[in-house]
Amino acid sequence: MEGLDMSIDFKDLPVSIDWNADLPANISVPKLDLHSLILDFAAVSFLDISALKGLKTMLKELIRIEVDVYIVACDRKY
């Protein structure tokens, strides 16, 4: 679990996402104004280190684009 609180450096990744960029002409996706995301962890009994790293990356990106994230129904033991 060490290193989960360290920042992730995306500079070396070949892809950079610009959420405000226009899509190519042949792709049409409706714009969605997303302000909140609720993650229901009621059925989650275990998260391995890979899942935690993926969740952390996703949360950082959602926070960066100002989406409120709520994690609900976590087991109190953890």
Steps between C-alpha positions, in 0.01 A plus 500: 500500500802722514505768236125547473530852632769592247401703196488333160710647221310485169763690296653185354171353384441520125139616541374820651127555543356843437141472621407831336634417154267456204457147367590406142220556247420129462439448873191633672462464874250708693655735754413401853513744786620271778523656844495196731582131497383254765699178537305234691748268672234282667603194298875567529669273750863551396709737288849390402784745437427519126137591568608763752745655254234506226245651737750762611582595141130524412423708810785742426373552143139549613609748768712683242194552278297604807273197534393425858559134586314322780595151614210343688418176682859419597551230759576672833771245581727660241 
